[in-house]
């Protein structure tokens, strides 16, 4: 039984020779131990046995998403600048959005020895920031869907594993633009939380088979225009 067969039989509830086992995001495909970048933790020799074990023995599930390719340019594109600087053993990325009468900034930091980006300054700091952000026209939902990365990864895996389609949660994407206290407190008075939850409830997840979050479905167009501009911008930063 191949590793791919083991995964799919398990998902279908069929009998297998053993339960599938994997290391979640450590799959031996996405990690590149030969990349000398100081922020690539996997080039350290201590990772080699685990990466080889993941690649050769585990039932690999590799996460990939279908990419929405918009027809029109994002209205925020010309208003946004991104700068990167090095501070000791840290890499700091600053995003600046210049809106009429208001400038929004966010900052994130990556430490060389830790495979995590930390948000040190959130983009939206109060309800007035949110109001200015939402006044920017939303990006058009018209476009196409690219599954190239899914197909490419399936080919690379062969019989050693399978692709798990990955999609973001709009509610959490919106939350990532604020510190948690602002999101659950002050911003709620601006109506963002009811707007997000209300729009999610309107999605027909059991509809025409287009799949949850399929850009081809009218319900996603409704989501894109009504949920909140914040969620859409956060999705583009991932």
Buried (B, 14 or more C-beta within 10 A) or exposed (E): EEBBBBBEBBEEEEEBEEEBEBBEEBBBBEBEBEEEEEBBBBBEEEBEEBBEEBBEEBBBBBBBBBBBEBEEEBEBEEBBEEEEEEEEEBBBBBBBBBBEEEEBBBBBBBBBEEEEEEBEBBBBBEBEBBEBBBEBEBBBBEBEEEBEBBEEBBEEBEEBBBBBEEEBEBBEBBBBBBBEEBBEEBBEEBBBBEBBEEBBEEBEEEEEEBBBBBBEBEBBBBBBBEBBBBBBBBBBBE
